[in-house]
Amino acid sequence: MAPSKTGVVPPVATGYPAAPPAHLMPGFQPQVPSQWSTGLCDCCDDSGNCCLTCCCPCITFGRIAEIVDRGSTSCGTSGALYVLIAAVTGCQCFYSCAYRTKLRALYALPEEPCNDCLIHCCCESCALCQAYRELQHRGFDMALGWHGNMEKMQGGVIMMQPPPAQATMMR
């Protein structure tokens, strides 16, 4: 390499990058390591969700999955798959554990108090409630789902076309 006007040869980069670039989901900003907004056993902080999760965990799971998957799967589809796995194998905790891992990756949350699979196998309801509260704390209205939250964030401005039958009637 040729010296610059000052006579100094700039250093040449050698070797490999210290870490591979993180693979982030589009639409989510890189997060600095943070903490869970509530504890694993703080289920009664949201008594409505606690009751819903105890009676019908598939709804809570479906809502979490729709937000974490950014609307690529619906609440109904994820909840139905959760019920199917529970009915056939009884191991729905492994399915929901994968979503806790995704949620932690999105928000750089620590794996605590122990690993995700162990939390879901031992305290499925508590783990679902904690993930639900975390997403609420991050500004999501869980009942709206991904698309409803995106509408809300855009100020509710959605351009809709009338259904084909109405479009011909209006002419």
PyMOL commands that set and color helices and strands:
alter all, ss='L'
color gray80, all
select helices_A, chain A and resi 43-55+57-68+75-88+92-107+116-122+124-137+142-153+164-170
alter helices_A, ss='H'
color red, helices_A
deselect
rebuild
show_as cartoon
